[in-house]
Amino acid sequence: MVPYAKRMENMAFTANVVRGLFGSMIDPNVISFGGGSPAREALPVDTIRLLADEILQTDGRGVEALQYGPLIGVRDLREVVVRDLLAPKGIDCGVENVMIVAGGLEGINLTCQAYIDPGDVILLEAPTFVQSVEIFDLFQAKCVSVDMDDDGLLPEDLERKIRQFHPKMIYTNPTFQNPSGRTLSLERRKAVAELAAKYDVLVLEDDPYRDIRYSGEDLFPIKHFDATDHVVMAGSFSKIFSPGSRLGYVVADAETIGHLVDVKAATNSHTSMLPQILCAEFFKRGYYPAHHKMICDLYRKRRDVMLQSIDRYFPAGTKHSYPDGGLFTWVELPGGIDTTALLRESTADPAVGVAFVEGEGFFSDHDGRGKNCMRMSFGSTPEDLIEEGVRRLGGLICSKLGQ
């Protein structure tokens, strides 16, 4: 049999975690806190149907939507990104600094194609977004973890690891982080940009949850503090428009965007035209502000129900994060509970029937950290099922601790 590329061995662990994550989202007999998908109410189905009917006319944008398009992305969607998503967050740039990609993950992938050689070191948070590590493994990079606390990654440990490992890239998910829900403080955002410039290291700022803040104070992205073109920002429309549309964007200096466009051309030519045009028209016609308020109100309610239910039904000594936005909370269990074994039991037992994502897979060092932790998503689950699922899961955990 023809041997597979060695990169397939490198990514075997993370690929298995990701398969399990998506698998828990589609079982109708399980209350799933596993996936990171938006609520069904957050998908503007009726509006998109009306827009599609109008756009898909020969004398409208129908031919444009079904034809090849610009490698860098549709201009009016890039204008939307600049005007509606970046300028309000303190990023002053032009359309030449924005590229439309096939979801936030492709932004990470293209950046790695442009910058990462086998053996290059990437510093990342502990815990971190497991699908990003899957991509880094695919490129045969060496991932090194940087410690975090409730305010995000620790600049002191980051600088220590930069000096020790001489990385090519720093990867961070700074706002309502996946999986922890934590947000990197403003002072640390400045520090990351300063360290990148000082040591000539690329920062990949992956910020797909930034726009679903529903409490707390808004913060400038790391890119706002980038005076030396060391920061590449990857954003996404998945959580504010539609994950099925597979739309994201990359923000960088013009030279970097040029290289990413070349890589994109060699990968899949350009991002699908129909979703780009639908999304651009959705924003241009003024649907976004009311939609944005609706989804933020919805996720605030679901967060509150989940955290209140954890406090009520989980055993004494449980700790959890308190996210000001996004879709996740990070839970640390007492008593040496192994969440990998717990997940097998909670999904197999029909009296429980609850899924989450075990914590160990979010630590790239595979050193045993996270064994008593779990990521719980509240985004796609109605409030009544959130409380019921947490009650069942809490009962199982308490029974194991004799409580």
C-alpha positions in Angstrom: 0.0 0.0 0.0 1.3 3.5 -0.9 2.4 5.2 2.4 0.7 8.3 3.5 2.7 11.5 4.1 4.4 11.8 7.4 2.2 14.8 8.2 -0.7 12.5 8.6 1.0 10.9 11.6 1.8 14.3 13.1 -1.9 15.3 13.1 -3.4 12.0 14.2 -4.0 13.0 17.8 -5.6 16.4 17.1 -7.6 14.9 14.1 -9.2 12.4 16.5 -10.1 15.1 18.9 -11.8 17.2 16.1 -13.7 14.2 14.8 -15.1 13.6 18.3 -16.0 17.2 18.6 -18.1 17.3 15.4 -19.6 13.9 16.0 -21.3 15.0 19.3 -23.0 17.8 17.4 -25.2 15.6 15.3 -26.5 12.8 17.6 -30.2 13.6 18.2 -30.3 11.6 21.4 -27.6 13.7 23.1 -27.8 17.1 24.7 -24.6 18.5 23.2 -22.4 21.1 24.9 -19.7 19.9 22.6 -19.8 21.8 19.3 -19.1 25.5 18.8 -22.0 26.1 16.3 -24.3 29.1 16.5 -27.9 28.9 17.6 -30.3 28.0 14.9 -32.1 31.3 15.7 -28.9 33.1 14.8 -29.0 32.0 11.2 -30.8 34.6 9.1 -32.6 32.0 6.9 -35.6 34.1 5.8 -33.5 37.2 5.0 -31.0 35.2 3.0 -33.7 33.5 1.0 -35.2 36.9 0.0 -31.7 38.3 -0.8 -30.8 35.2 -2.9 -34.1 35.4 -4.9 -33.2 39.0 -5.8 -29.5 38.5 -6.4 -29.8 35.4 -8.6 -31.3 37.3 -11.5 -29.5 37.7 -14.8 -29.9 41.5 -14.7 -28.9 41.6 -11.0 -25.7 40.0 -9.5 -26.6 36.5 -10.7 -23.9 36.1 -13.3 -21.3 37.6 -10.9 -22.4 35.2 -8.1 -22.0 32.1 -10.3 -18.8 33.1 -12.2 -15.1 33.1 -11.2 -14.2 36.0 -9.0 -11.3 38.0 -7.7 -8.6 36.0 -5.8 -8.6 38.6 -3.0 -12.4 38.6 -2.6 -15.4 40.6 -3.6 -14.6 44.3 -3.2 -17.9 45.3 -1.5 -17.5 42.5 1.1 -14.0 43.7 1.9 -15.4 47.2 2.2 -17.9 45.8 4.7 -15.0 44.3 6.8 -13.1 47.6 6.8 -16.1 49.8 7.6 -18.3 47.7 9.8 -16.0 45.2 11.5 -12.5 46.8 11.7 -13.0 50.6 12.0 -15.2 50.3 15.1 -12.5 48.2 16.8 -9.7 50.7 16.2 -8.1 49.2 13.1 -7.5 51.8 10.4 -6.8 50.1 7.0 -8.0 49.9 3.4 -9.5 47.2 1.3 -6.0 46.4 0.0 -5.3 45.1 3.6 -8.2 42.7 3.6 -8.6 39.3 1.9 -11.8 37.1 1.9 -11.1 33.5 2.7 -13.1 30.3 3.1 -13.8 30.6 6.9 -11.4 31.6 9.7 -9.6 28.3 9.5 -8.5 29.0 5.9 -6.9 32.2 7.2 -4.8 30.2 9.6 -4.0 27.6 6.9 -2.9 30.2 4.3 -0.8 32.0 6.8 1.0 28.8 7.7 1.5 28.0 4.0 3.1 31.4 3.6 5.3 31.3 6.7 5.8 27.9 8.3 8.4 25.4 7.4 8.7 21.9 9.0 10.3 22.3 12.4 9.4 26.0 12.9 8.3 26.8 16.4 4.8 28.2 17.1 4.0 29.5 20.6 0.4 29.2 21.6 -1.8 29.4 24.6 -2.4 26.5 27.1 -5.2 25.5 26.5 -5.7 26.5 22.9 -8.0 26.0 19.9 -7.5 22.4 18.9 -8.2 22.8 15.2 -5.4 25.4 14.9 -3.1 22.8 16.4 -4.3 20.3 13.8 -3.3 22.8 11.1 0.1 23.4 12.8 0.6 19.6 13.0 -0.2 19.4 9.3 2.7 21.8 8.5 5.0 19.8 10.9 5.6 22.8 13.2 6.7 22.4 16.8 4.0 23.7 19.1 5.2 25.1 22.5 2.6 26.2 25.1 2.6 29.5 26.9 0.9 29.7 30.4 -2.4 31.5 30.9 -4.4 33.0 33.8 -7.8 34.5 33.8 -6.5 37.5 31.8 -5.1 35.4 29.0 -1.5 34.4 28.2 1.2 35.6 30.5 3.6 38.1 28.8 6.5 37.0 31.1 6.2 33.4 30.1 5.7 34.5 26.5 9.0 36.4 26.4 10.8 33.6 28.2 9.6 31.1 25.6 10.5 33.5 22.8 14.1 33.7 24.1 14.3 30.0 24.6 12.7 28.6 21.4 13.1 31.4 18.8 9.6 30.9 17.3 8.5 31.9 13.9 4.9 32.6 15.1 2.8 33.4 18.1 -0.7 32.1 17.8 -3.4 33.6 20.1 -7.2 33.5 20.3 -7.4 36.6 22.5 -11.2 37.3 22.8 -13.6 34.9 24.5 -11.0 32.2 23.8 -11.8 28.8 22.5 -11.8 26.8 24.7 -11.6 28.8 27.9 -13.8 31.8 27.2 -11.0 34.0 28.6 -10.1 37.4 27.2 -6.6 38.8 26.9 -6.4 42.1 28.8 -5.7 45.4 27.1 -2.3 45.7 28.7 -1.3 42.2 27.5 -2.5 42.9 24.0 -0.1 45.9 23.9 2.7 43.7 25.3 2.2 41.0 22.7 2.5 43.5 19.9 5.6 45.0 21.5 7.3 41.6 22.0 6.5 40.7 18.4 8.3 43.8 17.2 11.2 43.4 19.6 12.0 39.9 18.6 10.7 39.9 15.0 8.1 37.2 15.5 4.8 37.0 13.6 1.6 37.1 15.6 -1.4 35.3 14.2 -4.4 36.9 16.0 -7.3 34.5 15.5 -10.4 36.5 16.6 -13.6 34.9 15.4 -15.6 35.6 18.6 -14.7 39.3 19.0 -18.0 40.6 17.6 -20.3 38.6 19.9 -19.6 40.6 23.1 -22.6 40.9 25.4 -21.1 42.1 28.6 -18.0 43.9 29.8 -15.8 46.5 28.1 -14.8 46.2 24.4 -11.1 46.0 23.8 -8.9 46.9 20.8 -7.4 43.9 19.0 -3.7 43.3 19.1 -3.6 44.5 15.5 -4.5 48.0 16.7 -1.2 48.1 18.5 0.8 46.7 15.5 3.1 49.5 14.3 5.6 47.2 12.5 3.4 44.8 10.5 4.1 41.8 12.7 0.4 41.0 13.2 -1.8 39.0 10.9 -5.5 39.0 12.0 -7.9 36.1 11.0 -11.6 36.9 11.4 -14.8 35.1 10.6 -18.4 35.5 9.5 -19.3 32.1 10.9 -20.6 33.3 14.3 -22.2 36.6 13.1 -23.6 35.5 9.8 -23.4 31.8 8.9 -20.9 29.0 9.4 -22.2 27.1 6.4 -21.3 30.0 4.1 -17.6 29.4 5.0 -16.6 33.0 5.0 -13.7 34.6 6.8 -11.1 37.3 6.3 -7.5 38.1 6.8 -6.1 41.6 7.8 -2.5 42.3 7.2 0.0 44.6 5.5 -0.3 44.8 1.7 2.9 42.8 1.1 1.6 39.9 3.3 -1.8 40.0 1.6 -0.1 39.7 -1.7 1.7 36.5 -0.7 -1.5 35.1 0.8 -3.3 35.8 -2.4 -0.6 33.8 -4.3 -1.1 30.9 -1.8 -4.8 31.1 -2.2 -4.5 31.0 -6.0 -2.6 27.7 -5.6 -5.0 26.3 -3.1 -8.6 27.0 -4.4 -8.4 30.0 -6.7 -10.9 32.1 -4.7 -13.6 32.0 -2.1 -17.1 31.0 -3.3 -18.8 34.0 -4.9 -22.5 33.4 -4.0 -21.9 33.5 -0.2 -19.6 36.5 -0.5 -22.3 38.5 -2.4 -25.1 37.4 0.0 -23.1 38.4 3.0 -22.1 41.8 1.4 -25.7 42.6 0.6 -26.8 41.5 4.1 -24.5 44.1 5.6 -25.0 46.8 3.0 -28.8 46.8 3.3 -28.6 47.3 7.0 -29.7 43.9 8.3 -26.7 43.4 10.5 -27.2 45.8 13.5 -30.6 44.3 14.5 -29.3 40.8 13.9 -26.2 41.5 15.9 -28.2 42.7 18.9 -30.5 39.7 18.7 -27.7 37.1 18.8 -25.9 38.9 21.6 -29.1 39.0 23.7 -29.7 35.3 22.9 -26.1 34.2 23.9 -26.2 36.3 27.1 -29.3 34.5 28.3 -27.8 31.1 27.4 -24.5 31.9 29.1 -26.3 33.0 32.3 -28.4 29.8 32.4 -25.4 27.6 31.9 -23.3 29.3 34.6 -26.2 29.4 37.1 -26.9 25.7 36.4 -23.2 24.7 36.8 -23.2 26.6 40.2 -26.4 24.8 41.2 -25.8 21.2 40.0 -22.1 20.6 39.8 -20.2 19.5 42.9 -18.6 21.8 45.4 -15.2 22.9 44.4 -16.0 23.2 40.7 -14.5 26.2 39.0 -15.6 27.8 35.7 -14.7 30.8 33.6 -17.1 33.7 33.2 -17.0 34.8 29.5 -18.2 38.3 28.5 -19.0 37.0 25.0 -18.5 34.0 22.7 -19.9 30.5 23.1 -17.9 28.7 25.7 -17.1 28.3 29.4 -14.2 26.3 30.7 -14.9 24.0 33.7 -12.4 22.5 36.1 -13.8 19.6 38.2 -12.7 18.6 41.7 -11.7 15.2 43.0 -9.5 13.9 40.2 -12.4 13.3 37.7 -11.0 12.2 34.3 -13.2 14.0 31.8 -12.2 11.7 28.9 -13.7 8.7 30.8 -16.6 10.9 32.0 -17.5 11.8 28.4 -17.6 8.1 27.4 -20.0 7.4 30.2 -22.1 10.5 29.9 -22.8 9.9 26.2 -23.3 6.2 26.5 -25.7 6.3 29.5 -29.2 7.0 28.1 -30.2 8.4 31.5 -27.5 11.1 31.0 -27.0 11.6 27.3 -24.9 14.7 27.5 -21.8 15.6 25.5 -19.0 18.1 26.1 -15.4 18.3 25.0 -12.8 16.8 27.3 -10.1 19.2 28.3 -6.9 17.2 27.7 -7.1 17.6 23.9 -6.8 21.4 24.1 -3.2 21.2 25.5 -0.7 20.8 22.7 2.1 19.4 25.0 0.0 16.3 25.8 1.5 16.4 29.3 -1.7 15.4 31.3 -2.9 18.9 31.8 -6.7 19.4 31.4 -7.6 15.8 32.4 -10.1 17.2 34.9 -11.4 20.0 32.7 -14.0 20.3 30.0 -15.2 22.9 27.4 -18.9 23.5 27.5 -20.7 25.4 24.7 -24.0 27.1 25.3 -24.4 28.6 21.9 -26.7 26.2 20.1 -28.6 24.7 23.0 -32.0 26.2 24.2 -32.1 27.4 27.8 -34.4 24.6 29.0 -32.1 21.9 27.6 -29.0 23.7 29.0 -30.4 23.4 32.5 -31.6 19.8 32.0 -28.3 18.7 30.5 -26.2 20.4 33.2 -28.5 18.8 35.9 -28.0 15.3 34.4 -24.2 15.8 34.0 -23.9 17.3 37.4 -25.7 14.3 38.9 -23.3 11.9 37.3 -20.3 13.8 38.5 -21.6 14.1 42.0 -22.3 10.4 42.2 -18.7 9.7 41.3 -17.6 11.9 44.2 -20.1 10.4 46.6 -22.0 13.7 46.9 
